[in-house]
Amino acid sequence: MMRRAALPLVLLLGTVLAGCTGAVRGTGDLGVVVERATGSIQVVETTGMSRLATIDGLGDLSHASVVFARDGRYAYVFGRDGGLSRVDLLRATVTHRVIQAGNSIGGAISQDGRVVAAQNYDPGGIRLFDAATLEPLADIPAITRDGQRSKVVGLADLPGQRLAASLFDAGEIWIIDIADPRKPEVTRLPAGRQPYDALVTPDGRWYLAGLFGEDGLALVDLWQTPPASQRVLSGYGRGTAPLPVYKMPHLRGWAMAQGKAWLPAIGRHEVLIADTANAWRETGRVEVAGQPVFVMARPDGRQVWVNFAFPNNDTVQVIDTAKRQVVRTLKPCRGVLHMEFTPKGEAVWLSCRDDNRVMVYDTASFEPLATLPADHPSGIFFTSRAQRFGM
């Protein structure tokens, strides 16, 4: 009897939601495109390669980042002005917004989806918020050994209700236990000079931070108790002078393929290959057209796509990971800032900042599939990230 009585209520609720949101749809096909010049995001869908809505009023998005709720319905947008916004993708509305810092460059969401964390340049530190309400839960100042504030980068979620972050000025990696988000516990590890960004491997075991101030990377084995950091790929540029760096490279878990890490080399026109099963030793390099910014693996790992800093930011190259060589060079547009693969990798979306458009390419034929207008687009983020560590 209770089941019979509940069924009409469920049908009624579904009808009400359908009336509010238009056609009934899921969230796994959705994503957002950041329009950096206008403080807005586009809500897009990947099957039809179309724009569904534009949401304004999100502040300074000149260096915006996005994470998603575990069900993919809500996007959390971190703005350069310290704004943190919770956006309902199905209703195309901002549900909550706070100014939580003076300068923020990204964030993370906890393994259970209950806590959103913002990483801040000014004031340097990490702040924790309730994911449903954006109620502040904790403030974690990033203090160097000499008592100064440090910029925070490379914030990522880890298994076991933990976060990892890199402190650029302090030269440290922090592992933060947020099992009780009002009383976070911090473990401080040495990293090296100026850790600038980091990735978590898809299995959640390794945290790898690039070092801007020296040739090498800092690695933490998250299965080790207690965790400890070690240096890998030390001196990869030995014997040659580094080139000027026009844009900081980015890591993240997109660059893991074929059991190897494919990493941008600071100040060099190279992608480094490290064997994760062999103490992360270098096993090869691929020469590329410029200084890599994003080195992103297609979901099946067969291809790695690379975009570049100025003056080569009109170019994208594709590396075949089996052959370890560039197999295609594309010139899609001016100012390619970001790339994002569809969940199973049959297509890749490219943001073309200087040509005010987003382009979609077939990853098998390398032919363009669609072009969408966008106002100075930068980051592209799909909801499939919600199911992956470090995204």
C-alpha positions as a printed Julia matrix, in Angstrom:
391×3 Matrix{Float64}:
  0.0    0.0     0.0
  2.78   2.42    0.81
  4.44   1.8    -2.57
  1.17   2.45   -4.43
  0.64   5.68   -2.53
  4.19   6.88   -3.17
  4.13   6.32   -6.94
  1.75   9.21   -7.84
  3.83  11.54   -5.65
  6.99  10.57   -7.5
  5.27  11.1   -10.88
  3.96  14.48   -9.73
  7.4   15.56   -8.55
  8.88  14.52  -11.89
  6.24  16.54  -13.73
  6.95  19.63  -11.62
 10.7   19.36  -12.23
 10.16  18.85  -15.94
  8.02  21.96  -16.05
 10.73  23.99  -14.32
 13.67  22.83  -16.36
 12.23  22.18  -19.83
 12.94  18.77  -21.37
 13.88  16.15  -18.81
 17.57  15.28  -19.09
 20.46  13.84  -17.14
 23.69  15.63  -16.28
 26.38  13.26  -17.56
 26.38  14.89  -21.0
 26.76  18.46  -19.72
 29.67  20.82  -19.29
 30.59  24.47  -19.03
 32.69  26.85  -21.08
 34.18  29.83  -19.23
 33.81  33.19  -20.98
 36.62  35.04  -19.28
 35.93  38.55  -20.58
 32.29  38.72  -19.51
 32.23  36.88  -16.19
 29.88  34.26  -17.59
 29.76  30.55  -18.37
 28.01  28.65  -21.11
 26.23  25.42  -20.28
 26.85  22.99  -23.15
 26.01  19.4   -24.06
 28.43  17.12  -25.87
 26.13  14.78  -27.83
 24.6   17.52  -29.97
 27.62  19.81  -29.47
 25.37  22.75  -28.62
 24.97  25.57  -26.12
 22.01  25.27  -23.75
 22.29  28.45  -21.69
 24.52  31.34  -20.62
 24.86  32.26  -16.94
 26.14  35.75  -16.04
 27.26  37.5   -12.87
 30.17  35.25  -11.88
 32.78  37.97  -11.4
 36.37  37.96  -12.65
 36.88  34.71  -14.57
 40.28  35.57  -16.04
 41.71  32.48  -14.32
 38.62  30.47  -13.5
 38.37  26.83  -12.52
 35.37  24.54  -12.03
 34.57  21.37  -10.07
 31.29  19.47   -9.98
 28.98  17.94   -7.41
 29.06  14.16   -7.43
 25.73  13.94   -9.29
 26.94  16.43  -11.9
 24.08  18.86  -11.37
 25.99  21.66   -9.66
 29.14  23.4   -10.84
 31.36  25.27   -8.38
 33.08  28.16  -10.14
 36.22  29.7    -8.61
 36.99  33.22   -9.85
 40.13  35.31   -9.81
 38.34  37.88   -7.61
 37.95  35.34   -4.81
 34.36  34.55   -5.77
 32.97  31.07   -5.29
 29.68  30.39   -7.06
 27.4   27.35   -6.97
 25.59  26.96  -10.28
 22.61  24.71  -11.03
 23.29  23.43  -14.55
 19.76  22.12  -15.11
 18.05  25.36  -14.12
 20.88  27.58  -15.43
 20.91  29.68  -12.26
 23.36  30.71   -9.55
 22.1   29.22   -6.29
 24.8   30.62   -3.96
 27.74  32.98   -4.27
 30.36  34.2    -1.77
 33.47  36.36   -2.02
 35.8   34.25    0.08
 39.24  35.74   -0.74
 41.02  38.51   -2.59
 42.57  36.33   -5.3
 41.65  32.71   -5.92
 42.78  30.39   -8.7
 40.82  27.18   -8.2
 39.61  24.55   -5.8
 38.49  21.0    -5.17
 35.57  18.98   -3.86
 35.89  16.23   -1.28
 35.6   12.52   -2.02
 32.09  12.38   -0.52
 31.01  15.59   -2.25
 30.13  17.38    0.99
 32.99  19.88    1.22
 34.22  22.41   -1.33
 37.73  23.8    -0.86
 39.14  27.0    -2.39
 42.87  27.6    -2.92
 43.9   31.21   -2.59
 46.74  33.5    -3.58
 45.53  36.42   -1.44
 45.46  35.82    1.4
 47.42  32.63    0.9
 45.56  29.64    2.24
 42.69  27.2     1.84
 39.1   27.7     2.9
 36.51  24.95    3.33
 32.77  25.33    2.64
 29.63  23.25    2.92
 28.88  22.11   -0.65
 25.1   22.54   -0.27
 25.04  26.02    1.28
 28.56  27.47    0.91
 28.57  27.96    4.68
 32.21  28.46    5.77
 33.6   25.51    7.7
 37.3   26.22    8.19
 40.11  28.6     7.23
 43.59  27.09    6.83
 46.24  29.83    6.48
 49.23  28.82    4.35
 52.09  30.01    6.53
 55.74  29.59    5.58
 58.41  28.64    8.14
 59.3   32.32    8.55
 55.7   33.32    9.21
 54.77  34.7     5.79
 51.69  33.8     3.73
 52.2   31.52    0.72
 50.25  31.2    -2.51
 48.44  27.87   -2.74
 48.31  25.85   -5.97
 47.68  22.27   -7.02
 44.74  21.66   -4.67
 43.25  18.21   -5.27
 40.94  15.73   -3.58
 42.36  12.43   -2.35
 40.92   9.13   -1.15
 40.09   8.98    2.54
 38.51  12.42    2.83
 41.82  14.19    2.31
 43.15  17.03    0.2
 46.63  17.77   -1.12
 48.0   21.19   -1.97
 51.3   22.81   -2.95
 52.57  26.0    -1.32
 54.44  27.99   -3.97
 56.35  30.34   -1.66
 56.88  27.86    1.17
 58.2   25.05   -1.03
 55.94  22.54    0.69
 53.21  20.01   -0.01
 50.39  19.76    2.5
 48.22  16.67    3.05
 45.01  17.79    4.78
 42.64  15.42    6.57
 39.1   16.85    6.41
 37.2   13.96    7.99
 36.04  16.66   10.4
 35.93  19.67    8.05
 35.63  22.1    10.96
 38.89  20.79   12.42
 41.19  19.9     9.51
 44.54  18.29   10.29
 47.6   19.25    8.22
 50.73  17.22    7.46
 53.58  19.35    6.02
 56.1   17.83    3.59
 59.1   19.4     1.85
 58.65  19.81   -1.9
 61.45  21.89   -3.45
 61.63  25.36   -4.96
 58.3   26.85   -6.02
 55.87  23.99   -6.62
 53.5   25.46   -9.19
 50.85  22.86  -10.02
 50.15  19.21   -9.37
 48.26  16.12  -10.41
 46.76  13.13   -8.65
 46.95   9.88  -10.58
 43.55   8.38  -11.51
 43.92   5.64   -8.88
 44.47   8.26   -6.19
 47.86   6.9    -5.14
 50.37   9.54   -6.28
 50.48  13.31   -5.9
 53.02  14.89   -8.26
 53.95  18.58   -8.14
 55.97  20.39  -10.79
 58.76  22.7    -9.58
 59.1   26.1   -11.22
 62.29  27.01   -9.36
 64.32  23.92  -10.32
 64.43  21.05  -12.78
 62.5   18.22  -11.22
 59.22  17.26   -9.59
 58.09  16.41   -6.07
 56.27  13.11   -5.58
 54.2   11.83   -2.65
 53.12   8.19   -2.31
 49.71   8.54   -0.67
 49.64   4.86    0.28
 52.68   5.3     2.49
 52.15   5.81    6.26
 53.13   8.41    7.16
 53.32  10.06    3.72
 56.72  11.34    2.6
 57.89  13.35   -0.4
 60.71  12.49   -2.78
 62.32  14.15   -5.79
 61.94  12.67   -9.28
 63.21  13.7   -12.72
 65.84  15.86  -11.04
 68.01  17.8   -13.47
 66.02  16.93  -16.59
 67.3   20.14  -18.22
 70.93  19.59  -17.29
 73.4   20.88  -19.87
 71.07  23.26  -21.7
 69.85  26.75  -20.89
 66.11  27.01  -20.25
 64.01  29.15  -22.57
 61.92  32.08  -21.28
 58.62  30.86  -19.79
 55.63  32.78  -21.18
 52.9   30.76  -19.45
 53.04  28.36  -16.52
 52.47  24.73  -17.57
 49.68  22.75  -15.97
 49.65  19.15  -14.79
 46.59  17.28  -13.45
 45.61  13.67  -14.07
 44.84  14.11  -17.74
 48.48  13.34  -18.62
 48.53   9.71  -17.46
 48.59   7.17  -20.31
 49.99   3.69  -21.02
 51.25   3.44  -17.44
 53.37   6.54  -17.99
 53.2   10.18  -16.97
 53.42  12.62  -19.9
 54.6   15.91  -18.47
 55.33  19.42  -19.77
 59.0   20.4   -19.42
 59.54  23.86  -17.92
 61.35  26.17  -20.35
 61.71  23.49  -23.04
 59.96  22.38  -26.21
 59.55  18.87  -24.87
 57.12  16.47  -23.26
 58.79  14.24  -20.66
 57.78  10.6   -20.21
 58.14   9.0   -16.78
 57.53   5.34  -15.9
 55.24   5.22  -12.87
 56.06   1.54  -12.24
 59.81   2.17  -12.22
 60.31   4.84   -9.57
 59.03   7.5   -11.96
 62.27   7.41  -13.93
 62.45   9.23  -17.24
 61.98   6.83  -20.15
 61.78   9.23  -23.07
 61.05  12.66  -24.46
 59.0   13.94  -27.36
 60.0   17.13  -29.13
 57.06  19.42  -29.71
 56.31  22.72  -31.44
 56.67  25.01  -28.42
 56.51  25.22  -24.65
 53.71  22.87  -23.54
 50.96  24.23  -21.3
 48.45  21.37  -21.13
 49.52  17.81  -21.92
 46.25  15.88  -21.86
 45.63  12.19  -22.43
 42.59  10.96  -24.31
 40.52   8.73  -21.97
 41.75   5.52  -23.63
 45.38   6.65  -23.31
 46.29   6.12  -26.97
 46.73   9.82  -27.68
 48.14  12.8   -25.82
 47.11  16.27  -27.01
 49.36  19.26  -26.33
 48.75  23.0   -26.54
 51.38  25.7   -26.17
 52.34  29.04  -24.71
 52.83  32.16  -26.83
 54.01  32.47  -29.6
 52.85  28.95  -30.53
 49.41  29.21  -28.98
 47.72  28.76  -32.36
 48.99  25.18  -32.51
 47.86  21.84  -31.11
 49.86  18.63  -31.53
 48.81  15.02  -31.08
 51.25  12.41  -29.75
 50.66   8.72  -30.44
 51.59   7.16  -27.09
 52.45   3.78  -28.65
 54.81   5.34  -31.2
 55.95   8.13  -28.85
 55.91  10.66  -31.64
 53.83  13.55  -32.92
 51.38  12.25  -35.52
 49.35  15.38  -36.24
 49.85  19.13  -36.0
 46.73  21.3   -36.1
 46.32  25.06  -36.45
 42.73  25.4   -35.26
 42.65  29.06  -34.22
 44.42  31.84  -32.35
 44.93  31.52  -28.61
 44.11  27.87  -27.81
 43.84  28.08  -24.02
 42.27  24.8   -22.97
 41.17  21.36  -24.14
 38.6   18.89  -22.83
 37.78  15.4   -24.05
 34.27  14.04  -24.18
 33.8   11.32  -21.54
 34.89   8.45  -23.83
 37.26  10.52  -25.95
 35.73  10.39  -29.42
 35.93  14.19  -29.58
 37.94  17.02  -28.05
 36.77  20.59  -27.43
 39.23  23.47  -27.84
 38.77  27.01  -26.51
 39.89  29.68  -29.0
 40.22  32.83  -26.91
 41.37  35.21  -29.63
 38.86  34.02  -32.25
 35.85  34.01  -29.87
 34.83  30.43  -30.5
 35.02  26.85  -29.31
 35.98  24.17  -31.81
 35.2   20.47  -31.6
 37.44  17.92  -33.33
 37.06  14.21  -34.06
 40.02  12.52  -32.34
 40.21   9.69  -34.9
 40.06  11.67  -38.15
 41.26  15.03  -36.73
 38.46  16.7   -38.7
 36.46  19.59  -37.19
 32.96  18.6   -36.11
 31.44  21.84  -34.8
 32.11  25.47  -34.0
 30.33  27.29  -31.18
 30.51  31.08  -30.64
 31.93  32.11  -27.25
 33.19  35.4   -25.82
 36.95  34.97  -25.17
 36.58  31.38  -23.92
 39.15  29.81  -21.64
 38.45  26.73  -19.48
 36.21  23.91  -20.67
 34.95  21.48  -18.02
 32.65  18.46  -18.46
 30.65  16.83  -15.66
 32.43  13.49  -16.18
 35.13  15.05  -13.99
 32.84  14.51  -11.0
 33.71  10.8   -11.01
 37.49  11.22  -11.0
 40.06  12.1    -8.35
 41.9   15.39   -8.7
 39.34  17.0   -10.96
